[in-house]
Amino acid sequence: MDLKHIRNFSIIAHIDHGKSTLADRMLEITHTIETRKMRDQVLDSMDLERERGITIKMQPVRMEYTPPQPLPKGEGQAPSPSGKAGDGVFILNLIDTPGHIDFSYEVSRALKAVEGSILLVDSTQGVQAQTLTTLNMAREEGHRGFKIIPVLSKIDSPLARISEVKEEVVNLLNCDPNEILLVSGKTGEGVENLLNEIIKRIPAPTTSSPTPSALRNTQGTSPLAGGGEDGALRALVFDFKYSNHRGVIVFIRVLDGKVRKGDNLLFAVSKEKFTSLEVGTFSPEETPRDFLSAGDTGYIVTGIKKPGIASVGDTITKVSNPLPPLGGYMQPMPVVWASVFPEDADDFAELKLALGKLKLSDSAFSYEEESSGSLGRGFRCGFLGMLHLEIITERLRREFNLELIITTPSITYEILNKQGKRLKIYSPYYFPEDSEIEQVFEPWVNVKIITPAKYLGGVMQLLFDHEAEIGETENFGQGINGTQSRSSISVEMPLRELMRNFFDELKSASSGYGSISYSISDLREASVTRLDMLVADEIIPAFSKVISTKRVEIEAEKAVEKLEKILPRQMFALKIQGKALGRIIASRSMSGMKKDVTQHMYGGDITRKMKLREKQKKGKKKMKERGRVNIPQDVFLKMMRTND
């Protein structure tokens, strides 16, 4: 295949900067999707993505595009993966990526599978914190000739600040202003020019496999001997999904050689052998092809139905001629932990199967089995953030029809107990009593916040409330009358405080203009304790959480008050209490539901009514002593969400 006519690229940006809309226009211009099938956010295949207006999963797609200008002399023709040559046709392999920081691991995987990227910046909002994070990921790929194309989106908006935002991008990338392209995903303005610039600027893929003629000359002495286009194969697995009928379908970027249906293949890391049942590309639905060769992005149907075989970052090669594995990906580290239990204990096996299948479509979350005295058997799951947790639990409900109990999210603490033993605590329920603790250590994070300068006062107060240590503050971007319009703040703070509704509070303090990105730092000593919630004198493990000792009274009052509002009334009176530091901190009483047991009686001796009321009173007392409170699933969900 002529690699000169292939371009592999991704779109990276902060959330809500127009990535999916720009991808829609590219698909229209290249006629990848028929007009009658076109819809908004066409690459966002999950209902959840479309409802929330965000991209959750990366999505590859193959486009064929013929530039309006003739090809330079000697460029030749571009064969397609089917083996047929096209007249000046370029194959553009796009990977659309998520923008939210919780899904940055998806972005890092996409960048490994491409030679360049479009850095999309909203001309109405300017450079955001997550823009910096994704840019740093892209720059790390610079050693292999990775090319970044800066693009301003939403130029058709009356709120667009093109000249100001262009200056921000120039300062960020240290590039020529003429290199920055202008597009509108809504109207399509500038999109065709962007496609032409992708062909000009992003390097064509290369391959390390020798040609058949080179192999003949070396007579098999090459380290890739027997390779060539057909003999050798190396393909990087950057994602995969599970099909009930076809097993694991791996998403690959072919770097060396060629793969066909029926080839005997091997996972280089797991050493599992399999036969390819189908190969193809994304248009954007799966489209079978005769073969995939070096430079192509596509999929292989493996037929494997066992979990744990395929892994992101593995290398697929041929059984007959295995090549050394490629450099893979770092394993994502969970940031937030929560335990997930089935509401019905009989659904445990179904939940286990669902988590296994979900892991095949989202390798960034982890899970392991655990059991609780009151909640039964379940799983402790690790997530990359609060939104990631919410998305995974919502997918479990929608895709597998499971009724779940989810514990209050927590982070990992390291505890040095009185016996000198160091313990890792993932769940608040297992956090020891204060009398057993010598020292507690918690993770801190390095945070970058970008906000308009006029909101700086409110943001600073917010940082103080969340125990943050403020570092450098830098102003950039010209506002009205030459004033500095935006500020970038470097901050260090406990991860515990970042997860305590900091994102929503920052949006509120900055009227929605503030943005944030973060990375995990080191462990530091913490002053925290466990807050337990008691309902009818019984501890509910799902509501336990670890909080700062300074905020224990405030948090206990808030939790008790919230639970009192959302917990349905029971048949008997009960108490809702918050317990910490060995004592009850907050308490509320809920009266029981009342029923007039004498409503059917008309007239007669009053003692008849008194007997019935006395009998009801004794029954209520017995129920209070022996009765258990049934807490509905939505109560657990509302307690988990801080804004409910």
C-alpha positions as semicolon CSV with decimal commas, in nm:
position;residue;x (nm);y (nm);z (nm)
1;M;0,000;0,000;0,000
2;D;0,114;0,353;-0,074
3;L;0,143;0,500;0,276
4;K;0,176;0,853;0,133
5;H;-0,200;0,863;0,086
6;I;-0,297;0,775;0,443
7;R;-0,335;1,022;0,730
8;N;-0,412;0,914;1,086
9;F;-0,524;1,193;1,320
10;S;-0,741;1,269;1,623
11;I;-0,935;1,569;1,750
12;I;-0,846;1,681;2,104
13;A;-1,006;1,963;2,302
14;H;-1,168;2,071;2,628
15;I;-1,524;1,946;2,682
16;D;-1,794;2,129;2,480
17;H;-1,551;2,287;2,231
18;G;-1,725;2,132;1,928
19;K;-1,526;1,813;1,851
20;S;-1,828;1,597;1,764
21;T;-1,988;1,873;1,551
22;L;-1,665;1,921;1,356
23;A;-1,645;1,545;1,300
24;D;-2,005;1,553;1,167
25;R;-1,908;1,810;0,901
26;M;-1,601;1,608;0,800
27;L;-1,818;1,300;0,749
28;E;-2,059;1,505;0,536
29;I;-1,791;1,661;0,315
30;T;-1,617;1,326;0,257
31;H;-1,956;1,155;0,189
32;T;-1,871;0,889;0,447
33;I;-2,233;0,887;0,564
34;E;-2,535;0,923;0,339
35;T;-2,726;1,247;0,386
36;R;-3,044;1,063;0,487
37;K;-2,855;0,883;0,768
38;M;-2,685;1,198;0,897
39;R;-2,770;1,323;1,246
40;D;-2,604;1,539;1,512
41;Q;-2,320;1,376;1,709
42;V;-2,321;1,085;1,468
43;L;-2,003;0,936;1,621
44;D;-2,154;0,937;1,971
45;S;-2,317;0,595;1,952
46;M;-2,438;0,562;2,313
47;D;-2,774;0,711;2,415
48;L;-2,602;0,839;2,729
49;E;-2,356;1,041;2,518
50;R;-2,634;1,197;2,314
51;E;-2,846;1,280;2,620
52;R;-2,562;1,454;2,803
53;G;-2,404;1,608;2,492
54;I;-2,060;1,470;2,577
55;T;-1,829;1,212;2,424
56;I;-1,755;0,923;2,660
57;K;-1,586;0,670;2,431
58;M;-1,329;0,739;2,160
59;Q;-1,467;0,655;1,817
60;P;-1,255;0,574;1,509
61;V;-1,385;0,639;1,158
62;R;-1,233;0,600;0,809
63;M;-1,298;0,870;0,548
64;E;-1,200;0,881;0,180
65;Y;-1,130;1,229;0,049
66;T;-1,015;1,361;-0,287
67;P;-0,854;1,707;-0,256
68;P;-0,982;1,965;-0,508
69;Q;-0,627;2,046;-0,624
70;P;-0,432;1,788;-0,832
71;L;-0,169;1,574;-0,661
72;P;0,197;1,671;-0,696
73;K;0,371;1,485;-0,977
74;G;0,496;1,142;-0,882
75;E;0,261;1,096;-0,586
76;G;0,081;0,810;-0,764
77;Q;-0,251;0,662;-0,663
78;A;-0,384;0,564;-0,323
79;P;-0,498;0,203;-0,295
80;S;-0,780;0,142;-0,052
81;P;-0,776;-0,142;0,206
82;S;-0,977;-0,352;-0,035
83;G;-0,672;-0,352;-0,259
84;K;-0,829;-0,128;-0,528
85;A;-0,651;0,190;-0,626
86;G;-0,826;0,525;-0,613
87;D;-0,747;0,823;-0,835
88;G;-0,585;1,074;-0,597
89;V;-0,794;0,954;-0,305
90;F;-0,659;1,006;0,047
91;I;-0,763;0,784;0,335
92;L;-0,822;0,988;0,651
93;N;-0,846;0,782;0,970
94;L;-0,999;0,998;1,243
95;I;-1,029;0,910;1,612
96;D;-1,279;1,137;1,790
97;T;-1,190;1,168;2,161
98;P;-1,369;1,273;2,483
99;G;-1,300;1,614;2,635
100;H;-1,381;1,564;3,005
101;I;-1,082;1,513;3,233
102;D;-1,226;1,186;3,369
103;F;-1,180;1,034;3,022
104;S;-0,829;1,166;2,951
105;Y;-0,703;0,805;2,946
106;E;-0,912;0,757;2,629
107;V;-0,729;1,056;2,476
108;S;-0,384;0,918;2,564
109;R;-0,470;0,588;2,391
110;A;-0,596;0,764;2,079
111;L;-0,277;0,971;2,049
112;K;-0,063;0,655;2,038
113;A;-0,252;0,534;1,732
114;V;-0,213;0,849;1,515
115;E;0,062;1,071;1,366
116;G;-0,104;1,404;1,436
117;S;-0,389;1,583;1,604
118;I;-0,622;1,879;1,566
119;L;-0,606;2,094;1,881
120;L;-0,953;2,248;1,884
121;V;-1,011;2,568;2,084
122;D;-1,352;2,732;2,121
123;S;-1,324;3,092;1,996
124;T;-1,596;3,199;2,243
125;Q;-1,422;3,048;2,549
126;G;-1,051;3,046;2,467
127;V;-0,785;2,815;2,606
128;Q;-0,919;2,602;2,894
129;A;-0,743;2,396;3,160
130;Q;-0,816;2,064;2,989
131;T;-0,677;2,210;2,665
132;L;-0,341;2,234;2,842
133;T;-0,364;1,875;2,970
134;T;-0,446;1,726;2,629
135;L;-0,180;1,945;2,466
136;N;0,084;1,810;2,706
137;M;-0,020;1,454;2,616
138;A;0,020;1,537;2,248
139;R;0,359;1,702;2,304
140;E;0,484;1,385;2,471
141;E;0,434;1,215;2,133
142;G;0,655;1,479;1,965
143;H;0,959;1,252;1,963
144;R;0,802;1,047;1,679
145;G;0,728;1,347;1,458
146;F;0,376;1,401;1,596
147;K;0,214;1,711;1,441
148;I;-0,037;1,941;1,613
149;I;-0,269;2,158;1,402
150;P;-0,425;2,448;1,601
151;V;-0,787;2,521;1,504
152;L;-1,039;2,774;1,636
153;S;-1,401;2,654;1,634
154;K;-1,741;2,829;1,653
155;I;-1,621;3,127;1,446
156;D;-1,982;3,186;1,334
157;S;-2,090;3,270;1,691
158;P;-2,162;3,638;1,770
159;L;-1,965;3,580;2,095
160;A;-1,650;3,467;1,909
161;R;-1,330;3,648;2,016
162;I;-1,115;3,530;1,726
163;S;-0,821;3,773;1,752
164;E;-0,792;3,737;2,133
165;V;-0,817;3,358;2,135
166;K;-0,575;3,337;1,841
167;E;-0,321;3,531;2,050
168;E;-0,372;3,287;2,339
169;V;-0,304;2,992;2,108
170;V;0,006;3,162;1,964
171;N;0,144;3,211;2,316
172;L;0,053;2,853;2,408
173;L;0,209;2,682;2,106
174;N;0,469;2,945;2,015
175;C;0,346;2,919;1,656
176;D;0,287;3,154;1,364
177;P;-0,066;3,310;1,372
178;N;-0,108;3,205;1,006
179;E;-0,081;2,838;1,111
180;I;-0,406;2,866;1,311
181;L;-0,709;2,757;1,110
182;L;-1,065;2,886;1,155
183;V;-1,370;2,658;1,129
184;S;-1,737;2,643;1,213
185;G;-1,870;2,294;1,281
186;K;-2,224;2,433;1,264
187;T;-2,207;2,596;0,919
188;G;-1,916;2,393;0,776
189;E;-1,708;2,704;0,705
190;G;-1,336;2,624;0,680
191;V;-1,381;2,246;0,723
192;E;-1,277;2,156;0,366
193;N;-0,969;2,375;0,401
194;L;-0,892;2,191;0,728
195;L;-0,909;1,854;0,546
196;N;-0,657;1,982;0,289
197;E;-0,428;2,110;0,567
198;I;-0,445;1,770;0,741
199;I;-0,311;1,612;0,421
200;K;-0,035;1,877;0,394
201;R;0,076;1,900;0,756
202;I;0,024;1,561;0,922
203;P;0,297;1,313;0,823
204;A;0,207;0,993;0,645
205;P;0,250;0,675;0,850
206;T;0,571;0,477;0,822
207;T;0,645;0,109;0,867
208;S;0,950;-0,072;1,003
209;S;0,878;-0,392;0,807
210;P;1,124;-0,461;0,522
211;T;0,995;-0,491;0,170
212;P;0,991;-0,833;0,003
213;S;1,288;-0,730;-0,215
214;A;1,488;-0,629;0,092
215;L;1,409;-0,968;0,245
216;R;1,540;-1,146;-0,063
217;N;1,862;-0,945;-0,050
218;T;1,921;-1,020;0,319
219;Q;1,819;-1,386;0,277
220;G;1,631;-1,390;0,606
221;T;1,896;-1,218;0,820
222;S;1,673;-0,920;0,898
223;P;1,518;-0,909;1,249
224;L;1,184;-0,886;1,065
225;A;1,274;-1,164;0,822
226;G;0,979;-1,336;0,666
227;G;0,782;-1,017;0,723
228;G;0,728;-0,804;0,421
229;E;0,374;-0,703;0,356
230;D;0,222;-1,047;0,407
231;G;0,460;-1,237;0,636
232;A;0,504;-0,999;0,929
233;L;0,239;-0,822;1,129
234;R;0,235;-0,581;1,421
235;A;-0,085;-0,407;1,523
236;L;-0,139;-0,195;1,835
237;V;-0,463;-0,261;2,028
238;F;-0,595;0,082;2,133
239;D;-0,948;-0,023;2,231
240;F;-1,189;-0,315;2,218
241;K;-1,550;-0,407;2,280
242;Y;-1,748;-0,724;2,347
243;S;-2,018;-0,882;2,131
244;N;-2,235;-1,166;2,263
245;H;-2,222;-1,338;1,926
246;R;-1,871;-1,257;1,798
247;G;-1,672;-1,227;2,121
248;V;-1,402;-0,961;2,168
249;I;-1,363;-0,716;1,880
250;V;-1,026;-0,539;1,902
251;F;-0,970;-0,190;1,758
252;I;-0,623;-0,179;1,605
253;R;-0,373;0,044;1,432
254;V;-0,164;-0,167;1,191
255;L;0,200;-0,059;1,204
256;D;0,367;-0,340;1,011
257;G;0,249;-0,597;0,760
258;K;-0,098;-0,708;0,662
259;V;-0,386;-0,899;0,828
260;R;-0,665;-1,094;0,657
261;K;-0,968;-1,293;0,760
262;G;-0,859;-1,645;0,861
263;D;-0,505;-1,547;0,972
264;N;-0,368;-1,726;1,278
265;L;-0,280;-1,446;1,520
266;L;-0,126;-1,401;1,862
267;F;-0,158;-1,149;2,148
268;A;0,207;-1,071;2,226
269;V;0,148;-0,999;2,598
270;S;-0,118;-1,255;2,697
271;K;0,027;-1,518;2,453
272;E;-0,329;-1,615;2,351
273;K;-0,367;-1,753;1,998
274;F;-0,678;-1,694;1,788
275;T;-0,802;-1,688;1,428
276;S;-0,934;-1,364;1,282
277;L;-1,301;-1,416;1,194
278;E;-1,333;-1,079;1,020
279;V;-1,126;-0,766;0,954
280;G;-1,259;-0,428;0,858
281;T;-1,273;-0,051;0,905
282;F;-1,519;0,195;1,062
283;S;-1,747;0,395;0,832
284;P;-1,844;0,468;1,115
285;E;-2,024;0,132;1,151
286;E;-1,808;-0,180;1,117
287;T;-1,744;-0,247;0,746
288;P;-1,571;-0,575;0,648
289;R;-1,262;-0,549;0,422
290;D;-1,044;-0,799;0,239
291;F;-0,745;-0,700;0,450
292;L;-0,588;-0,428;0,665
293;S;-0,229;-0,322;0,601
294;A;0,033;-0,089;0,750
295;G;-0,108;0,257;0,822
296;D;-0,469;0,140;0,852
297;T;-0,698;0,180;1,152
298;G;-0,963;-0,091;1,183
299;Y;-1,090;-0,389;1,378
300;I;-1,043;-0,764;1,409
301;V;-1,319;-0,998;1,528
302;T;-1,136;-1,249;1,752
303;G;-1,418;-1,483;1,859
304;I;-1,263;-1,488;2,211
305;K;-1,530;-1,491;2,483
306;K;-1,304;-1,532;2,787
307;P;-1,235;-1,215;2,990
308;G;-0,880;-1,100;3,059
309;I;-0,730;-1,211;2,727
310;A;-0,738;-0,888;2,528
311;S;-0,587;-0,578;2,686
312;V;-0,537;-0,221;2,570
313;G;-0,176;-0,167;2,463
314;D;-0,117;-0,531;2,362
315;T;0,037;-0,612;2,024
316;I;-0,122;-0,848;1,773
317;T;0,123;-1,041;1,557
318;K;0,122;-1,361;1,350
319;V;0,167;-1,704;1,507
320;S;0,391;-1,817;1,220
321;N;0,617;-1,511;1,233
322;P;0,585;-1,325;1,565
323;L;0,740;-0,979;1,590
324;P;0,854;-0,805;1,911
325;P;0,567;-0,623;2,093
326;L;0,522;-0,250;2,060
327;G;0,542;-0,010;2,351
328;G;0,196;-0,013;2,513
329;Y;0,016;0,215;2,756
330;M;0,056;0,287;3,124
331;Q;-0,220;0,136;3,337
332;P;-0,466;0,405;3,453
333;M;-0,468;0,460;3,830
334;P;-0,814;0,477;3,993
335;V;-0,884;0,808;4,164
336;V;-1,225;0,739;4,322
337;W;-1,351;0,416;4,478
338;A;-1,709;0,307;4,537
339;S;-1,865;-0,028;4,622
340;V;-2,145;-0,160;4,404
341;F;-2,394;-0,417;4,539
342;P;-2,697;-0,574;4,370
343;E;-3,024;-0,475;4,537
344;D;-3,132;-0,837;4,507
345;A;-2,863;-1,079;4,631
346;D;-2,967;-1,326;4,359
347;D;-2,835;-1,079;4,096
348;F;-2,473;-1,108;4,215
349;A;-2,368;-1,344;3,933
350;E;-2,540;-1,121;3,677
351;L;-2,359;-0,813;3,818
352;K;-2,026;-0,997;3,796
353;L;-2,092;-1,086;3,431
354;A;-2,203;-0,728;3,354
355;L;-1,886;-0,578;3,506
356;G;-1,673;-0,820;3,305
357;K;-1,845;-0,719;2,979
358;L;-1,828;-0,348;3,065
359;K;-1,456;-0,381;3,140
360;L;-1,414;-0,494;2,778
361;S;-1,552;-0,163;2,651
362;D;-1,393;0,058;2,919
363;S;-1,054;-0,063;3,034
364;A;-1,001;0,241;3,261
365;F;-1,216;0,115;3,550
366;S;-1,123;-0,175;3,777
367;Y;-1,321;-0,399;4,012
368;E;-1,272;-0,676;4,266
369;E;-1,509;-0,877;4,479
370;E;-1,592;-0,778;4,836
371;S;-1,860;-0,857;5,094
372;S;-2,042;-0,651;5,355
373;G;-2,232;-0,776;5,658
374;S;-2,544;-0,575;5,580
375;L;-2,522;-0,531;5,201
376;G;-2,406;-0,882;5,110
377;R;-2,169;-0,964;4,825
378;G;-2,066;-0,696;4,580
379;F;-1,768;-0,533;4,410
380;R;-1,528;-0,256;4,500
381;C;-1,477;-0,051;4,183
382;G;-1,211;0,205;4,096
383;F;-1,292;0,502;3,868
384;L;-1,100;0,794;3,715
385;G;-1,338;1,052;3,862
386;M;-1,692;1,126;3,974
387;L;-1,834;1,157;3,621
388;H;-1,668;0,827;3,526
389;L;-1,836;0,663;3,829
390;E;-2,175;0,806;3,735
391;I;-2,143;0,694;3,371
392;I;-2,039;0,337;3,459
393;T;-2,319;0,287;3,714
394;E;-2,573;0,434;3,472
395;R;-2,452;0,196;3,198
396;L;-2,489;-0,100;3,437
397;R;-2,853;-0,005;3,489
398;R;-2,940;0,068;3,127
399;E;-2,745;-0,198;2,941
400;F;-2,789;-0,483;3,192
401;N;-3,117;-0,387;3,372
402;L;-2,961;-0,414;3,718
403;E;-3,095;-0,255;4,037
404;L;-2,789;-0,140;4,235
405;I;-2,680;-0,003;4,571
406;I;-2,380;0,229;4,538
407;T;-2,178;0,337;4,840
408;T;-2,057;0,692;4,898
409;P;-1,747;0,748;4,677
410;S;-1,412;0,757;4,856
411;I;-1,041;0,782;4,779
412;T;-0,749;0,567;4,893
413;Y;-0,600;0,638;5,237
414;E;-0,286;0,493;5,389
415;I;-0,308;0,436;5,765
416;L;-0,033;0,369;6,017
417;N;-0,203;0,194;6,309
418;K;-0,096;0,175;6,673
419;Q;0,081;-0,157;6,605
420;G;0,305;0,010;6,344
421;K;0,139;-0,165;6,048
422;R;0,067;0,039;5,731
423;L;-0,272;-0,031;5,572
424;K;-0,436;0,081;5,248
425;I;-0,803;0,168;5,294
426;Y;-1,026;0,189;4,986
427;S;-1,366;0,190;5,156
428;P;-1,487;0,421;5,438
429;Y;-1,657;0,120;5,597
430;Y;-1,314;-0,031;5,673
431;F;-1,163;0,295;5,801
432;P;-1,050;0,219;6,161
433;E;-1,173;0,391;6,477
434;D;-0,972;0,700;6,578
435;S;-0,834;0,519;6,885
436;E;-0,661;0,264;6,657
437;I;-0,490;0,518;6,429
438;E;-0,141;0,661;6,468
439;Q;-0,124;0,855;6,137
440;V;-0,335;0,893;5,822
441;F;-0,191;0,978;5,478
442;E;-0,396;1,095;5,179
443;P;-0,316;1,174;4,813
444;W;-0,278;1,534;4,700
445;V;-0,326;1,670;4,350
446;N;-0,163;1,938;4,135
447;V;-0,448;2,149;3,995
448;K;-0,451;2,401;3,712
449;I;-0,746;2,644;3,711
450;I;-0,823;2,896;3,435
451;T;-1,084;3,161;3,507
452;P;-1,172;3,517;3,396
453;A;-0,979;3,763;3,615
454;K;-1,297;3,928;3,750
455;Y;-1,396;3,603;3,926
456;L;-1,057;3,558;4,091
457;G;-1,175;3,675;4,436
458;G;-1,455;3,420;4,456
459;V;-1,230;3,140;4,330
460;M;-0,963;3,227;4,590
461;Q;-1,223;3,203;4,868
462;L;-1,335;2,868;4,730
463;L;-0,975;2,742;4,733
464;F;-0,937;2,850;5,096
465;D;-1,255;2,658;5,189
466;H;-1,113;2,345;5,023
467;E;-0,777;2,352;5,207
468;A;-0,579;2,438;4,891
469;E;-0,224;2,572;4,878
470;I;-0,205;2,838;4,606
471;G;0,106;2,857;4,388
472;E;0,172;3,074;4,083
473;T;-0,097;3,295;3,933
474;E;-0,044;3,402;3,572
475;N;-0,252;3,645;3,367
476;F;-0,294;3,602;2,991
477;G;-0,523;3,713;2,709
478;Q;-0,615;4,073;2,639
479;G;-0,951;4,195;2,762
480;I;-1,131;4,524;2,704
481;N;-0,908;4,835;2,706
482;G;-0,594;4,623;2,721
483;T;-0,670;4,471;3,064
484;Q;-0,565;4,113;3,135
485;S;-0,879;3,906;3,081
486;R;-0,799;3,563;3,227
487;S;-0,592;3,409;3,502
488;S;-0,422;3,071;3,533
489;I;-0,378;2,948;3,892
490;S;-0,153;2,661;3,998
491;V;-0,282;2,492;4,313
492;E;-0,205;2,195;4,538
493;M;-0,492;2,046;4,737
494;P;-0,610;1,717;4,892
495;L;-0,780;1,485;4,645
496;R;-1,053;1,442;4,909
497;E;-1,139;1,812;4,878
498;L;-1,127;1,808;4,498
499;M;-1,391;1,534;4,501
500;R;-1,605;1,726;4,753
501;N;-1,813;1,901;4,487
502;F;-1,522;2,128;4,388
503;F;-1,601;2,113;4,014
504;D;-1,959;2,237;4,058
505;E;-1,859;2,504;4,310
506;L;-1,588;2,636;4,075
507;K;-1,842;2,663;3,791
508;S;-2,075;2,850;4,025
509;A;-1,802;3,086;4,153
510;S;-1,688;3,166;3,797
511;S;-2,037;3,186;3,639
512;G;-1,954;2,877;3,433
513;Y;-1,634;3,018;3,279
514;G;-1,382;2,845;3,508
515;S;-1,211;2,524;3,396
516;I;-0,990;2,275;3,575
517;S;-0,742;1,995;3,510
518;Y;-0,546;1,795;3,765
519;S;-0,283;1,525;3,812
520;I;-0,212;1,307;4,117
521;S;0,080;1,423;4,331
522;D;0,224;1,277;4,654
523;L;0,088;1,145;4,987
524;R;0,065;1,383;5,284
525;E;-0,051;1,351;5,643
526;A;-0,423;1,412;5,690
527;S;-0,659;1,500;5,974
528;V;-0,968;1,296;5,887
529;T;-1,225;1,073;6,056
530;R;-1,506;0,838;5,957
531;L;-1,865;0,961;5,961
532;D;-2,126;0,685;5,998
533;M;-2,497;0,722;5,929
534;L;-2,734;0,530;6,158
535;V;-3,095;0,460;6,059
536;A;-3,305;0,307;6,338
537;D;-2,981;0,248;6,537
538;E;-2,828;0,046;6,250
539;I;-2,516;0,164;6,064
540;I;-2,576;0,183;5,687
541;P;-2,232;0,107;5,535
542;A;-2,321;0,264;5,198
543;F;-2,357;0,607;5,364
544;S;-2,027;0,600;5,558
545;K;-1,762;0,847;5,441
546;V;-1,424;0,985;5,545
547;I;-1,423;1,361;5,607
548;S;-1,203;1,632;5,751
549;T;-1,223;1,656;6,132
550;K;-1,271;2,033;6,091
551;R;-1,593;1,978;5,895
552;V;-1,735;1,685;6,086
553;E;-2,024;1,877;6,249
554;I;-2,121;2,053;5,924
555;E;-2,107;1,734;5,715
556;A;-2,299;1,531;5,976
557;E;-2,578;1,789;5,992
558;K;-2,601;1,810;5,613
559;A;-2,608;1,432;5,568
560;V;-2,870;1,374;5,840
561;E;-3,091;1,656;5,711
562;K;-3,067;1,529;5,351
563;L;-3,142;1,169;5,445
564;E;-3,443;1,280;5,649
565;K;-3,584;1,457;5,341
566;I;-3,537;1,175;5,092
567;L;-3,599;0,864;5,305
568;P;-3,961;0,743;5,271
569;R;-4,158;0,735;5,596
570;Q;-4,176;0,396;5,763
571;M;-4,453;0,224;5,958
572;F;-4,278;0,310;6,285
573;A;-4,094;0,609;6,431
574;L;-3,717;0,605;6,392
575;K;-3,405;0,816;6,437
576;I;-3,152;0,921;6,174
577;Q;-2,814;0,993;6,330
578;G;-2,464;1,094;6,226
579;K;-2,186;0,942;6,435
580;A;-1,816;1,039;6,437
581;L;-1,531;1,075;6,686
582;G;-1,702;0,818;6,909
583;R;-2,023;1,018;6,961
584;I;-2,351;1,118;6,795
585;I;-2,291;1,448;6,614
586;A;-2,634;1,509;6,457
587;S;-2,978;1,355;6,494
588;R;-3,329;1,379;6,347
589;S;-3,649;1,192;6,435
590;M;-3,894;1,063;6,174
591;S;-4,248;0,993;6,286
592;G;-4,410;0,672;6,165
593;M;-4,697;0,650;5,919
594;K;-5,031;0,675;6,095
595;K;-5,348;0,482;6,027
596;D;-5,682;0,535;6,197
597;V;-5,764;0,180;6,306
598;T;-6,108;0,290;6,426
599;Q;-6,223;0,448;6,100
600;H;-6,461;0,156;6,028
601;M;-6,640;0,198;6,361
602;Y;-6,949;0,416;6,398
603;G;-7,090;0,482;6,743
604;G;-7,078;0,223;7,020
605;D;-6,880;0,218;7,344
606;I;-6,560;0,432;7,344
607;T;-6,368;0,145;7,512
608;R;-6,387;-0,055;7,186
609;K;-6,189;0,219;7,010
610;M;-5,946;0,249;7,303
611;K;-5,869;-0,126;7,285
612;L;-5,788;-0,106;6,915
613;R;-5,561;0,199;6,964
614;E;-5,379;0,025;7,252
615;K;-5,327;-0,282;7,032
616;Q;-5,187;-0,058;6,753
617;K;-4,953;0,111;7,003
618;K;-4,810;-0,224;7,115
619;G;-4,766;-0,331;6,754
620;K;-4,577;-0,010;6,672
621;K;-4,350;-0,064;6,974
622;K;-4,275;-0,423;6,868
623;M;-4,210;-0,308;6,510
624;K;-3,967;-0,041;6,635
625;E;-3,772;-0,305;6,827
626;R;-3,761;-0,565;6,551
627;G;-3,839;-0,383;6,226
628;R;-3,583;-0,318;5,954
629;V;-3,582;-0,009;5,735
630;N;-3,605;-0,078;5,363
631;I;-3,402;0,189;5,182
632;P;-3,496;0,226;4,811
633;Q;-3,229;0,238;4,541
634;D;-3,291;0,604;4,449
635;V;-3,207;0,708;4,808
636;F;-2,856;0,565;4,769
637;L;-2,818;0,749;4,440
638;K;-2,936;1,081;4,582
639;M;-2,703;1,051;4,881
640;M;-2,412;0,989;4,642
641;R;-2,488;1,301;4,439
642;T;-2,387;1,616;4,617
643;N;-2,622;1,841;4,421
644;D;-2,944;1,652;4,496
